[in-house]
Amino acid sequence: MVEMITYRVVAERDGKWWGLEVPEIPGTFSQARRLDQVEETIRDAISLMLEVAKDSFDLEIDVQLPQDELAQLRAFKTAQEKAVKAQAESSERARLLVAQLEADGLTMRDIGQVLGVSHQRVSQLAA
């Protein structure tokens, strides 16, 4: 099996455009209005420069942000990861509590009232 080459694409904001460069391929430069357009745009440029098929390589998009925004992004991602972990822990605790309350003979509606959720949600947690 042939291993595909992965090109690193540096995307840096310049006014209303994203400037796109591929350091491994000197002279490869393009622009995109939005980040969701970067992959298609740079694939076209690389394919033209190297005279290869657009699907013959992989891309790694490296979005460059100013330092203060980069720090805020890292803080956001850390907070988001903590929130996902907290949600998973909360759901697990809810499942355990539902099982205990159900074993004690409470109805789904009563458990919903205790937890402050709908009886349908209690049924989901009990499943």
Beta strands, then each sheet from edge to edge (+ up, - down):
strand 1: 5-14
strand 2: 17-21
strand 3: 29-32
strand 4: 57-64
sheet 1: 3+ 2- 1+ 4+
end
